[in-house]
Amino acid sequence: MPMHEHSFSENADEMDDLIRQYEDLRSGKKSSFLDEESFEILILHFNDKNDFYKALEITETALDYFPYSGGMLIKKADLLIATHRYNEALDILRQAELYESENIDIYILRTDAFLALDLHEQAAALLEEALLIFEGEEKIDLLFELADVYDDYENFEKVFDCLKLVLEMEPANEEALYKICFWTDFTGRNEESIRLHQKIIDEQPYSELAWFNLGSAYQGLKLYEKAIDAYQYAIAINDKFDYAYRNIGDAYIRLRKYREAIEVLEKVGELTRPEDVIFEAIGHCYHKLGKYATARFNYRKASHINAGDSKLHYKIALTYINEKKWDKAIDQLETALRIHKNIPDYNIALGQCFLEQQNFKDAVHHFSMAVRSRPKNILGWKELITCLYKSKHFDEAIQQCHVALKVTEDKPLINFLFSAVLFASGKAKEALLQLEAGLKKAPKLVKNFIELNPAIFQNTAVVDLIARYRKTKRNK
């Protein structure tokens, strides 16, 4: 829209006068005439106020005076779409095409109407046809439209293709650079993205987004060192590029370089407002370094920002567990379970704390809750059966072993635990059968059997059976 139209529309007195002229024209009170530009100003005014019906009325009046105006027909179609009259809009656009066949707005609006009518394939076919007609900026606009259409009906590979074509035409296009990063990750087309961005960087070596996208594609392939190098170039161009620092932090964590990760993640904190995910990541790094108090400090900072995240209380509890501070760990785990009930990992950790305190009743309760929430998960069963074994509730342990074998479809770990329980119950014959069943399926897991009762090696039948399977394995 020309600048003088903006200045006209912003002058309230002149706009009021124009509206009066229009109403006079409509009512036929006196001889009056509005040129096409004045109609356009009025349409824009009511469109900006979201009064689409008034804007449409003005458009129809304008077409009484300028019936061959392709531009006015296009405006009418736009307003028909805004008022959900999609088929009428398509009819009007066919008329407009007679006067302005190469107007890109006709294709864009027809696409909008097709999408509103759930005619996605027709919308895509129309835009693909238009790509053969238009060049330059208009072609780029159409590619973005087509990418949105493909996104709408979940042809995600084609979304990537459209953005790639935009960047091949215009390597510095920021919108495409921002969008293709997400779609590379979503479609997993990392190798293709690497080639594309290397080519862009050859032409645009100071494109921080191209370097960032290159790093992201390397990261998608788990090539973390190369990813870090690419991100470092992005930061060299823009030292306030916080997303590059975030991704470097993630890459360092994947490489288990926790000190380096802390350094870059703290830089993110300097550049942006405080975020729970950053404090949580820093806490994770200190946790891995064995600096539990500092880890807790950062987890708590994260929790103050996101009080509803039970996982942060769980992570604080794990630091206390590492320090064997069972009561403090229990407090945190109970808080986590108040926020989100029946999370198996929380119940298992809580059961382990109670077990360390010889509080077998509460330990069994929480291990049972974990098993109930996730019955096929072997860890919950291991903890429950181990707890019953240590508390000498052998009959209950035997019952739970029977259930566990059925539910987990005869997982070998259960055979080993069952064998230990049966030996403790004085049922040596059955115990040897369970031990042999476990050894047949997974001899390496026998360590779980031995951990429960190291003194079992005084039993020659057990020693002979284990030795036979170790010999069998060596001979294979």
N, C-alpha and C positions, 0 to 999 in steps of 0.2 A: 504494500500500500504506500503511495507517495507521501512524502513528509507533510505536505500541506493538508492532506486529509486528516492526519493525526492532529495537527494543530487546530483544524476546524472542529473536529469531533470533541476536542477537549474544551472548547469554548461553550460554556453552558447556554449563554444567551443566543448564540448563533444556532446551537442545536435546537433550542426551544422554537426559534423562528422557523427552522427547517421542518420541524414536526408539524407546526401550525400550517405551513404551506402544503404539506402532504395531506393533512386532514381536510383542508379546503379543497384540494384536488379531488379527494375521495367523495366529499359531500356535494361537490359541484356548486358551492356557494358563490364562487366568483371565478373569473378566468384566471387560471394559474397553470404553470408549467414547471416541471422538474427535469433537469437533464440526467443522463445515466449516472454520472459521477455522484450527484446528490442522492439518488436512490441507493447507491453503494454505501455512502456515508451513513444513511439511515439504517440500512440492513446491518452494517457493522455495529452501530450503536446498540441496537436491540439484541443482536447476537452476543455482544460483550456482557449484556445484562442477563443473559440466559433466557430472554423472552423470545423463544424460537418461533412461537406462533405468530407474534406480531411481525417478526422479521420475515416470516414466510408470507404473510399477508402483503407486506411491502414489496416483496420479490414478485409476487403474482401481479400486483398493480403495475410494477415496472415493466413486466413482460407484455402487458396490454399496450404499452407505448413503444417497447423495443423487442418485438417478438422474435427477431433474428439475432439477438445477442447471445452468443455462446457462453460468454462469461456469466450473464444473468441466469441462464439455464443451469449452469454448474452450481451457482449459489443456491438456486432452488433445490437442486438434488441434495446438496450438503444439508440444508435445513430439513428436507424430508427424511434424511437418514437420522438427524438429531431427534426427530419426532417419531421415529420407528416405522416410517412408511417406506419400507425398503424396495418393494416391487415398483411403487410409483417412482422412486428415485432412479431405478434402473431404466424405466421408460424415458424419463427426462434426460438421462445421460446419453441415451441413444439419439435423441434429438440434438443434443449439444454436439455430438460427434460429427453431425452434418456440417457444422459451422467451424468447429475447432478440433479437427481430428487428431492433431498432434499436441493437445494440451494434456500434460501429465496428470493434472487433477482429475480428469475423467477416469483414468485408470485407477488412481488411488481411491476415489469414491466408489467406483464399481467394486473394487476389492472389499472396501468396508461393508458394502451392502451384501455381497456374497458371504462374507464372514458372519454377519448378523443373521443370515438365513441358514447358517451351518453348511454352506456350499464351499467347503475348504478347497476341494480339488479344482473347482471352477476358478476360485480366486487365484490359486497357484498358477493354473494354466494361463490366465489372463496376464499375470505379471511376467511370466516367462515369455509370452508373446511380446509384451511391451519392451522387454530387455533388448529385443532385436531392432526396435525402432529408435530408442533414445540412447544418447551418449553422454559422457561427462558427468556432471553433478546430478543430472536427472536420472541417469542410469544407477548411480550410487544410491539415490533416494529410493529407487525401485527395489534395489537389492536389500535394503534395510526392511522395506515393506514385505518383501518375499520371505526374508528371514523370520519376521513376526508371524506370517501365515504358517510357515512350516513349524514354528514353535507351537502355534495354536493347535495344530492337529498332530503334534508329537512326532514329526519327522525330523529328529534332532540332528541327524547326519547332514541333512540338507541345510539346516541353520548354519552349521560350521562352514559348508561349501559357500554359502552366500557371503559370509563375513570374510572368508579367504579371498573371494573374488574382489570384494571392496578393497582389501589391502593390496592386492596385486595391481589394482588401478590407482590407488592412492595410499601409499605406504604410511603416511603420517596421519591417517584418519583416526582421531582419538576415540570416537565412539566405537569403531570396529575393533580397535586395540583393546579397549576395556572389555567389550563383549566376548571377544574370541578367547580370552583367558578363561572365562567360565566354561565356555562350550568345549574347549580343549580338554579340560578336566572332566567334564560331563560325558563326553564321547570317547575319551581315552585316546584321542588321535595326537599323542604327544610327539611321535617322530615327525609327523607331517608339520606340526606346529614349530618344531625346532628348525626344520628346513626353511619354512616360511619366514620366521623371524630372523634367522641368520641372513637371509637375502635382504630383509628390510633393514637390518643393521648395516649391511654393506652400503646401502643407499642413505640411511639416516643414522649415522653412528652415535648421535647424541639423543636418540629417542629413548627416554627412560622407561616408557611403557613397553617398548620392544624388548629391551634388556630384561625387564621384569617378567614378561611373558615367556621369554626364553628360559629364564630361571625356573618358572613355574612348570614348564614342560619337562625340563630335566628332573625336577622334583617328582613329577608324575611317574617318571621312569625309575625313581629311587636313585638317581645319579646325584647324590646330595652335594658332593664336592663341586661338581660342575654348576649345580644350581646356585650355590653360594657365590661362586665366581661371577656369575651373570648378575645376581642381585647386587653384588659389590659395585659393578659398573653402573647400575641404576642409581645407587646411592652416591656414587662419585659425581653423577650428573645433577642429582637432587638429594642433598643430604638430609632433607626432611621427609623423605619418602617412607612413611611409617609402615606401609604394607610390606615393603622390601625387608625392613628390619624384622617384622613379624615372621616372615617366611624363612629368613636366615635363622632366626631362633628355633623354628620348628626343625629345620634341616640339621642344626647342631644337636638338637635333642635326639633326632633319629641316629645321628652318628655317635651318640653318647658323650658328646663334648659339652658337658653341662656348664662348666665355667664360662665358656665362650657364649653359650646360649643365654646365660644370665646377663652378660654384658650387653648383648644386643636387645634383649627384652626390656631391660631397664631403660634403654634408649627410646623404646616405644612409649614408655611411661612419661618420658620427658616431652615427647612430641604430641601426645593426645591426652584426652581426659582419662582419669583412672578407669580401668576395665577389669572386671572379674577374671576374664580368661587370661589376661596377661599376668596378674598376680598368681593365679592358679598354676600357670606354666612355670613361673619363677619358683614357686613353692615346690613343684615337682622336681625341678633341677636340684634344689637344696636337699630335698628328700633323698634323691639318688646319690648325692654326695655325702650322705650320712649326717647332715647338719639339720637335725630334726627340729630344734627350737626355731631356727630361721625359716624352715619350711612351714612350720605352724603359723609363724608371724604373717607370712604371705598368704597362706590359705585363709587365715582370719580376715585379712584385708579384702580378699575376694568375697568372703561370706558377708562382710558388712555391705558390700555393693549388691550382692545377690543373695539375700537372706533365705530365699526359698530353695536354694540348691543343696539338697541333702548330701550330695556327693562330696561337698567340701568338708562337712562334719565327718564323713567316713574317712577322708584323707587325713584329717587332723587325728582321728582315732588311730590310724595306721602308724603315725609317727610316735604316738604314745605306746603302741604295741611294740614297736622297735626298741623302745626304752624300758619295756616291761612294767609300764605304769598302768596296771590293769584297770583301776578304778576310774582314772581320767579317760581312758579309752572307752570304758563302758558308758560314761556320761555322754560322750560325743556320739556313740553309736545309737544310744537311746533317743538322742535328739534327732539324728538322721532318720530313724524309724518312725518318729512322730510326724516328720514332714512327708515321708513316703513309706507307707506300710508295706511289709512283706517283700522287701527287696532281698533276694537270697544272699548276696554278698555281705550285706549288713548283718543278717542273722547268723551267717557262718562266723564272721569276725567276732560278734558278740558271744556266740557259743564258745569260741576259742578262749576268749577272755575269762568266761565263767569256768571253763575247764581248767585253766591255769590256776584259778583260785580254789579248785577242788569243789566248786559249786555245781555238782553233777546234775541236779534237778533242773536248774535254769539253763545249763548247757544243752541238755537233751531237748528241752523245750524249743530253743532257738534253732538247733540243728534240724529238729522235726519240722519247724516252720519253713526252713530253707528247702527241705526235701518236698514238702507239700507244694511250695510255689514252683519248683522246677524239678519234677520227679525223674526226669531222664538225666539230670546232671550228676555225674559220678562223684564230684567233690563233696556234695552234701551228704551223700550216702557214706562216703569214707569217714567223714567227721562224726556222723551219728553213730555208726557201728564202733568206731574207735572209742568214742565217749562211753558207750555202753560196756565195752570191753574193760576200759580202765576203771569204771565204777562197779565192775564185777556183776553186772546185770546180764549174765550169759544167756538165760532163757529168752529174754527180750531181744538180745542181739541176734540170736539164732532166727527168731521170727522175722526180724528186719532184714536179715541176709536173704531169706527166702523171697521176701517181697522185692528186695533190690535186684536179685537175679532176674526175676520176672520182668520188672519195669525197665531195667537197663539192657534187657536182651542178652543175659549171660556175659556181662563184661568181666574179663579176667581178674581185674582188681578185686571184685567182690568175691571171687573164688578164694583169693589169698586171704582176705579179711575173714571170710567164713571159716577157712581152715584154722586160723589162729584162735577164733572163738570156740570151735569144736575141740581143739586140743585143750583149751582152758577148761572146758566142760567135761573133760575126761573121755571124749568120744574120738579116740585116736584113729579108729578104722575109717570113720566118715571123714575125719580131718585130712587123712592122707589122700582120699579120693578127690576132695576139693583142691588140695595142693597140686595134685597131678593134673587136674582139669585146668588150673591156672597156668601151670608150666607148659602144657601143650599149646596154649593160645599165646602167651606172652611171658616167656621166662625172665625177661628183664625186670618185670614188676614184682618178682619174688622179694625184693628189698622191703616192700611194704609189709610183707608177712614177717620178715625177720625183725623189723623195727618194733613191732608190737611185743615180741618176746625173744630177745637175743639169746636167751638160755635154751631155746629150742634146738640149738646146734648140739646139745647133749643127747638128743634123740637120734640114734643111728639110722633109723628108718627114714627120717627126714633128710639127714645128710646124704644117704645113699640115693634117695629119689632126686634131690637137687643135683647131685654130681652126675647122675645118669643123663639128665637133660642138658647139663653144661657140656658133657662129652659128646652128646648127639649133635649139639650146635656146632662144636669145633670140627666135627667130621663132615659137616655139610659143605 
